[in-house]
Amino acid sequence: MKHSTFLLFTLPSLSVMFLFIAIPIVSVFIQSLHIEHKQVIIVSENCDPFGCETTTSVDTEASTKLKEKAPLGKFNGFKTYSNRMHFAFDEIGEAWNSSDSFIAFVKKIYNYPLYRALSFTLTYTFVVTPFVLFLGFLVALGVNNLPKLLKGPTIFASLLPMIVTPLVGSLILFWMVDGDGVIGATLQKIFNDNSLSLKASPVLTWVMLMVYGIWHLMPFSFIVFYAGLQTVPHETIEAATIDGASKFQRTRHVVIPHLMPLAIFITLILLMDNFRVFEPIISFRAEAHATSISWLIWNHLRESAYPLYNAAGATSMITIFCVGILLLPVLIRTWRDFNEKNKG
Amino acid sequence: MNTKIENKLTPVRIIAFVFVALWLIVAMFPFIWTLWGSFKVQADFFSKADWANAIFGFHTEKQTGNFFTIDGYYGSWIEEEFWRAVINTSIVVFFTVLISLTFGTLGGYALARSTYRYAFWILMAGLIFRAMPHMTLVSGYLQPFFAWNVWGILPTTIIVLVAINQPFTLWMLHSFFLNIPKDLDESAMCDGCNRFQAFRYVIIPIMWPGVITTGLFSFLLAYNDFTVTSMLLSDENETMIPAIASFLGTVQEEGKVMYAVAAVVSATAPLFFLVMFFQRQIVSGLTAGAVKG
């Protein structure tokens, strides 16, 4: 295809991606280097027969002028990255010096928002992903063994948790585990403890969010594995059976190697999707015990009347950096494949 | 082939059967429970004393005279004006899908037919863009959108959703067009068509299965989005999902949780029918990138 025709065909698509994905990433970076102007404050003294009073007021005119002159705010360099909302370098140094054990140190670090969010996001990603892979594979094997008549309805029912809006899906579960909801109330009865609440305990909140994550994404790995199972070569299975392989051995040595490329694909998608976990935290109102990086950015942007663009920008840049690290192995692999293909 | 063996009940089969049955209960029960409960009053749906109340509607019968009530739906759709959000969602979803598919088919086709190295780089860039958490992008939009005075309106949200959707659409349609033999449009070009005519008269008539599948996923992305719509739309332009989220705070205080339950069921119902009618396309779309990859 000629370069000019190619450009004409791809222009609309490339320009929206450039304008609304590439440029915002740059603009987020610039945002993160600046800090909001301080309001210009006028101190005035009012005297009346009863004495003098100083009042402070915001000089709106001067503030607006300042804003017009430099709409991005004051240049702040990388200070936003190192402040206590983000890497908190000073505070960590202090915590290191003042804590007597490593656990105490870790506990202190956990109080800073970025580390809190990172620890939940990473735990969530690396717990949910393997569970989804493993359970999805089991269900796929199970459905493959079902009579044909039942397969269609089973796939239909399985798709629902994934298709439903994350915010809505997690709300549905939230209402059920509520102290008065069907699961919550039943658990209280089983343990005979009326104050038992899944929402009040940090550990249970984390577990609940991860159970939701597994419930929500398992259909995806199930469907992909199920489709993969249909393509397992019949001859190889038969050959293995003739050689005396048991069902387990056949699965272990024929089916699983055949599905490996699929597993890598699913892992990649799951890592990307789990890393941006956000909606369930809103639905479960879990922010007291569990925050994710996306939630942190959202919170910076929602901060009272003045969105903290610099803080949101810095957190976003850190997120993008983490995503880059997650993707690196895949990118290197694709690059190598591509080069080999071109050589050959 | 060997039907006798396939129908025999072995222990492995029974375990598989039980396991799948368990998964089905886990997958379906929350939906059935919430759908049934949305026609009850709060005292039944959130019944601490006895969960059976939610099934038989003990309090619902006492309060409304019938064990079945649509108060929740009336409250959310009419009193809280949920219908506005439904209209906004329809507009956003319709245009997002339309524009995404137009841009995506053109781009995906060109990427599939180009033999140059840059096509590969564009796809790689797409993969990286696909991995960007949407929240990081949204934090970059707010300041310029406020400055240009385009924040809060539907067109802005639509174009942003199109952009966020584009990497995925490109990938999917690219792999779909790779499956259409090159010879088809090349022979048309031998007969004197230029590239656009070949695309118009040869490719467009046969591309609909792939476009429909991709369209379903664009639909889901636009319909399910919370991050973008909650940050970029003003209150009067709110779509369904952020409306449900903001509703939660207000109705919870007034003890009208059932309004939110009804709204949640209303938002899920279209998806339910979507899966019912397009199950095959969704499954093939999910596996399209994977089985080949």
HADDOCK unambig.tbl for C-alpha pairs under 7 A between the chains (distance, minus, plus):
assign (segid A and resid 1 and name CA) (segid B and resid 113 and name CA) 6.51 0.50 0.50
assign (segid A and resid 1 and name CA) (segid B and resid 114 and name CA) 5.21 0.50 0.50
assign (segid A and resid 6 and name CA) (segid B and resid 110 and name CA) 5.66 0.50 0.50
assign (segid A and resid 9 and name CA) (segid B and resid 106 and name CA) 5.16 0.50 0.50
assign (segid A and resid 9 and name CA) (segid B and resid 107 and name CA) 5.50 0.50 0.50
assign (segid A and resid 9 and name CA) (segid B and resid 110 and name CA) 6.03 0.50 0.50
assign (segid A and resid 10 and name CA) (segid B and resid 106 and name CA) 6.25 0.50 0.50
assign (segid A and resid 10 and name CA) (segid B and resid 107 and name CA) 4.22 0.50 0.50
assign (segid A and resid 10 and name CA) (segid B and resid 110 and name CA) 6.63 0.50 0.50
assign (segid A and resid 12 and name CA) (segid B and resid 103 and name CA) 5.81 0.50 0.50
assign (segid A and resid 13 and name CA) (segid B and resid 103 and name CA) 5.10 0.50 0.50
assign (segid A and resid 13 and name CA) (segid B and resid 104 and name CA) 6.43 0.50 0.50
assign (segid A and resid 13 and name CA) (segid B and resid 107 and name CA) 6.09 0.50 0.50
assign (segid A and resid 13 and name CA) (segid B and resid 166 and name CA) 6.80 0.50 0.50
assign (segid A and resid 16 and name CA) (segid B and resid 163 and name CA) 5.26 0.50 0.50
assign (segid A and resid 17 and name CA) (segid B and resid 163 and name CA) 5.20 0.50 0.50
assign (segid A and resid 17 and name CA) (segid B and resid 166 and name CA) 6.90 0.50 0.50
assign (segid A and resid 20 and name CA) (segid B and resid 160 and name CA) 6.37 0.50 0.50
assign (segid A and resid 20 and name CA) (segid B and resid 163 and name CA) 6.03 0.50 0.50
assign (segid A and resid 21 and name CA) (segid B and resid 129 and name CA) 6.94 0.50 0.50
assign (segid A and resid 21 and name CA) (segid B and resid 137 and name CA) 6.60 0.50 0.50
assign (segid A and resid 24 and name CA) (segid B and resid 137 and name CA) 5.89 0.50 0.50
assign (segid A and resid 24 and name CA) (segid B and resid 140 and name CA) 4.75 0.50 0.50
assign (segid A and resid 24 and name CA) (segid B and resid 141 and name CA) 6.34 0.50 0.50
assign (segid A and resid 25 and name CA) (segid B and resid 137 and name CA) 6.49 0.50 0.50
assign (segid A and resid 25 and name CA) (segid B and resid 140 and name CA) 6.66 0.50 0.50
assign (segid A and resid 27 and name CA) (segid B and resid 140 and name CA) 5.86 0.50 0.50
assign (segid A and resid 28 and name CA) (segid B and resid 139 and name CA) 6.83 0.50 0.50
assign (segid A and resid 28 and name CA) (segid B and resid 140 and name CA) 4.80 0.50 0.50
assign (segid A and resid 139 and name CA) (segid B and resid 20 and name CA) 5.98 0.50 0.50
assign (segid A and resid 142 and name CA) (segid B and resid 16 and name CA) 4.40 0.50 0.50
assign (segid A and resid 142 and name CA) (segid B and resid 17 and name CA) 6.37 0.50 0.50
assign (segid A and resid 142 and name CA) (segid B and resid 19 and name CA) 6.98 0.50 0.50
assign (segid A and resid 142 and name CA) (segid B and resid 20 and name CA) 5.98 0.50 0.50
assign (segid A and resid 143 and name CA) (segid B and resid 20 and name CA) 6.58 0.50 0.50
assign (segid A and resid 145 and name CA) (segid B and resid 13 and name CA) 6.50 0.50 0.50
assign (segid A and resid 146 and name CA) (segid B and resid 17 and name CA) 6.95 0.50 0.50
assign (segid A and resid 156 and name CA) (segid B and resid 275 and name CA) 6.84 0.50 0.50
assign (segid A and resid 156 and name CA) (segid B and resid 276 and name CA) 6.89 0.50 0.50
assign (segid A and resid 156 and name CA) (segid B and resid 279 and name CA) 6.70 0.50 0.50
assign (segid A and resid 157 and name CA) (segid B and resid 24 and name CA) 6.65 0.50 0.50
assign (segid A and resid 157 and name CA) (segid B and resid 27 and name CA) 6.74 0.50 0.50
assign (segid A and resid 157 and name CA) (segid B and resid 28 and name CA) 6.27 0.50 0.50
assign (segid A and resid 158 and name CA) (segid B and resid 24 and name CA) 6.65 0.50 0.50
assign (segid A and resid 158 and name CA) (segid B and resid 27 and name CA) 6.09 0.50 0.50
assign (segid A and resid 161 and name CA) (segid B and resid 27 and name CA) 6.19 0.50 0.50
assign (segid A and resid 163 and name CA) (segid B and resid 271 and name CA) 6.97 0.50 0.50
assign (segid A and resid 164 and name CA) (segid B and resid 268 and name CA) 6.42 0.50 0.50
assign (segid A and resid 164 and name CA) (segid B and resid 271 and name CA) 6.58 0.50 0.50
assign (segid A and resid 165 and name CA) (segid B and resid 224 and name CA) 4.73 0.50 0.50
assign (segid A and resid 168 and name CA) (segid B and resid 264 and name CA) 6.14 0.50 0.50
assign (segid A and resid 172 and name CA) (segid B and resid 30 and name CA) 6.62 0.50 0.50
assign (segid A and resid 172 and name CA) (segid B and resid 34 and name CA) 6.83 0.50 0.50
assign (segid A and resid 173 and name CA) (segid B and resid 30 and name CA) 6.71 0.50 0.50
assign (segid A and resid 180 and name CA) (segid B and resid 46 and name CA) 4.83 0.50 0.50
assign (segid A and resid 180 and name CA) (segid B and resid 47 and name CA) 5.57 0.50 0.50
assign (segid A and resid 180 and name CA) (segid B and resid 48 and name CA) 4.59 0.50 0.50
assign (segid A and resid 181 and name CA) (segid B and resid 46 and name CA) 4.87 0.50 0.50
assign (segid A and resid 181 and name CA) (segid B and resid 47 and name CA) 6.51 0.50 0.50
assign (segid A and resid 181 and name CA) (segid B and resid 48 and name CA) 6.87 0.50 0.50
assign (segid A and resid 182 and name CA) (segid B and resid 51 and name CA) 5.74 0.50 0.50
assign (segid A and resid 185 and name CA) (segid B and resid 48 and name CA) 5.61 0.50 0.50
assign (segid A and resid 223 and name CA) (segid B and resid 283 and name CA) 6.70 0.50 0.50
assign (segid A and resid 224 and name CA) (segid B and resid 286 and name CA) 6.65 0.50 0.50
assign (segid A and resid 224 and name CA) (segid B and resid 287 and name CA) 5.30 0.50 0.50
assign (segid A and resid 227 and name CA) (segid B and resid 287 and name CA) 6.72 0.50 0.50
assign (segid A and resid 228 and name CA) (segid B and resid 291 and name CA) 6.46 0.50 0.50
assign (segid A and resid 262 and name CA) (segid B and resid 290 and name CA) 5.87 0.50 0.50
assign (segid A and resid 262 and name CA) (segid B and resid 291 and name CA) 6.65 0.50 0.50
assign (segid A and resid 265 and name CA) (segid B and resid 290 and name CA) 6.24 0.50 0.50
assign (segid A and resid 272 and name CA) (segid B and resid 131 and name CA) 5.38 0.50 0.50
assign (segid A and resid 276 and name CA) (segid B and resid 133 and name CA) 5.29 0.50 0.50
assign (segid A and resid 294 and name CA) (segid B and resid 135 and name CA) 5.74 0.50 0.50
assign (segid A and resid 297 and name CA) (segid B and resid 135 and name CA) 6.82 0.50 0.50
assign (segid A and resid 298 and name CA) (segid B and resid 135 and name CA) 6.97 0.50 0.50
assign (segid A and resid 312 and name CA) (segid B and resid 139 and name CA) 6.33 0.50 0.50
assign (segid A and resid 313 and name CA) (segid B and resid 139 and name CA) 6.62 0.50 0.50
assign (segid A and resid 316 and name CA) (segid B and resid 136 and name CA) 4.77 0.50 0.50
assign (segid A and resid 320 and name CA) (segid B and resid 132 and name CA) 6.63 0.50 0.50
assign (segid A and resid 323 and name CA) (segid B and resid 131 and name CA) 6.95 0.50 0.50
